Amino acid sequence: MSDPMHAARGAVILAEYVQPMQSGRWLIGGTLTGVICTRQVCDFPAGLSAYLRFQVERAGSYAVSTVLVVRNAPPNAPPLVDVRAEVQVRDPNEPVQMAVPLPPFRVECPCPQAGIAPGQEAVVHLSVLTLVADQALAGSPLRISFRAAPVSEAPPSAGRPPGAI
């Protein structure tokens, strides 16, 4: 008997909003591949959402994990987020589609943010991964760029419009 995960395949999209529609389509808003932060900690107080789509060879029950990991962390470091579900696949000819809400999380700048010079950045590379039956099927990167806080411009002089010399 063949391994049910042998020809498994999948996709994951990281977004601010994911919702199924009555038409069978999915509404995916605010897709993310990178975020710019100008503070020491980049907070995601509302979390994020992941759209998962995968297909397996056989009907059955499958353990699905959606994890958010720091790519350059030690291998034994815990993920920032780990959401697990048991999914019943009734028809292996139809892909499984699901929205996974990721809980609130935060990412710290790898150095003192105040020490980042204008025009420079410190980067933390994350990946959201979909694992089905402990096999990685799909991943999507998320780049967190920590930059110096913008220097606010001086108010324009009285009597001159902004930008006038």
C-alpha positions in Angstrom: 0.0 0.0 0.0 1.4 3.4 -0.9 2.1 6.2 1.5 -0.9 8.5 1.6 1.4 11.5 1.7 3.5 10.4 -1.3 1.8 12.7 -3.8 0.5 15.3 -1.3 0.8 18.9 -2.3 -0.3 22.2 -0.9 -0.2 26.0 -0.7 -0.3 28.5 2.1 -1.0 32.3 1.9 -0.4 34.6 4.8 -2.9 37.5 5.0 -4.6 39.9 7.4 -8.0 38.5 6.4 -9.2 35.1 5.0 -12.9 34.1 4.7 -14.8 31.6 2.6 -17.6 33.0 0.5 -21.0 31.3 -0.2 -20.0 31.1 -3.9 -17.2 28.7 -3.0 -14.5 31.3 -3.6 -12.3 32.7 -0.9 -11.8 36.3 0.1 -8.1 36.8 1.0 -7.2 40.4 1.9 -3.9 42.0 2.9 -1.5 39.3 1.8 1.8 39.7 3.5 5.4 39.0 2.4 7.0 41.8 4.3 6.4 44.2 7.2 8.3 47.3 8.2 8.5 48.1 11.9 10.0 51.3 13.4 9.9 50.1 17.1 11.9 47.6 19.1 9.0 45.1 19.0 6.7 44.4 16.0 3.3 43.4 17.5 0.6 41.6 15.7 -2.2 42.1 18.3 -4.9 40.7 16.1 -2.7 37.9 14.8 -2.9 37.0 11.1 -4.7 34.4 9.0 -3.4 31.7 6.8 -5.3 30.3 3.8 -4.4 26.6 3.4 -5.1 24.4 0.4 -3.8 20.9 0.2 -4.6 17.6 -1.4 -3.7 14.0 -0.3 -4.0 10.7 -2.0 -6.4 8.9 0.3 -9.5 9.7 2.4 -9.0 9.8 6.1 -8.2 11.8 9.1 -5.1 14.1 9.0 -3.3 16.1 11.6 -2.7 19.6 10.2 -0.3 22.1 11.8 0.2 25.7 10.8 3.4 27.0 12.4 5.1 30.4 12.3 8.9 30.0 12.8 11.9 32.2 12.8 14.0 30.8 10.0 17.4 31.6 11.5 16.5 30.4 15.0 18.2 27.2 16.4 16.4 24.0 15.2 15.1 23.3 18.8 13.6 26.8 19.2 9.8 26.7 19.6 7.6 28.3 16.9 6.1 31.7 17.5 2.7 30.2 16.6 1.6 26.6 16.4 -2.1 25.9 15.5 -3.2 22.3 15.2 -6.4 20.8 13.8 -7.6 17.3 12.8 -9.1 17.4 9.3 -11.3 14.7 7.7 -10.7 14.2 4.0 -13.7 12.5 2.5 -12.8 12.8 -1.2 -9.1 12.8 -2.1 -10.0 14.2 -5.6 -11.1 17.5 -3.9 -8.5 19.8 -2.3 -9.0 20.8 1.3 -9.3 24.5 1.7 -9.4 26.2 5.1 -8.7 29.5 6.9 -6.5 29.2 10.0 -6.6 32.2 12.4 -3.2 32.7 13.9 -3.2 34.1 17.5 -1.5 37.4 18.5 2.3 37.3 18.4 5.2 39.6 18.5 8.7 39.8 16.9 11.6 41.5 18.6 14.3 43.4 16.8 17.5 41.4 16.9 19.5 44.5 18.0 18.7 47.7 19.8 16.3 49.4 17.4 17.6 52.8 18.4 21.0 51.9 17.1 19.8 51.3 13.5 21.1 54.1 11.3 18.8 55.8 8.8 18.7 53.9 5.6 19.8 50.6 7.4 17.6 47.8 8.7 17.7 44.7 10.8 15.8 41.8 9.4 14.0 38.8 11.0 13.0 36.1 8.5 9.9 34.1 9.4 8.1 31.3 7.6 4.6 30.1 7.9 4.5 26.4 7.2 1.7 23.9 6.6 2.4 20.4 7.9 0.0 17.5 7.2 0.7 14.3 9.0 4.0 15.8 10.1 5.1 16.4 6.4 5.8 19.9 5.3 3.6 20.6 2.3 3.8 24.3 1.9 5.5 27.4 3.2 5.4 31.2 2.8 8.1 33.7 3.9 7.4 36.8 6.0 10.2 39.4 6.2 10.1 41.7 9.2 12.3 44.8 8.5 13.2 46.9 11.6 14.2 50.4 10.5 15.0 53.7 12.3 12.0 55.7 13.2 11.4 58.5 10.7 12.7 61.9 11.7 9.7 64.3 11.7 10.2 67.4 9.6 10.2 70.8 11.2 6.9 72.7 10.7 6.9 75.1 7.8 7.7 78.7 8.5 4.6 80.9 9.0 3.5 82.6 5.8 5.1 80.2 3.4 3.3 77.1 2.0 4.9 73.7 2.7 7.7 73.0 0.3 8.3 76.6 -0.7 11.9 77.9 -0.7 
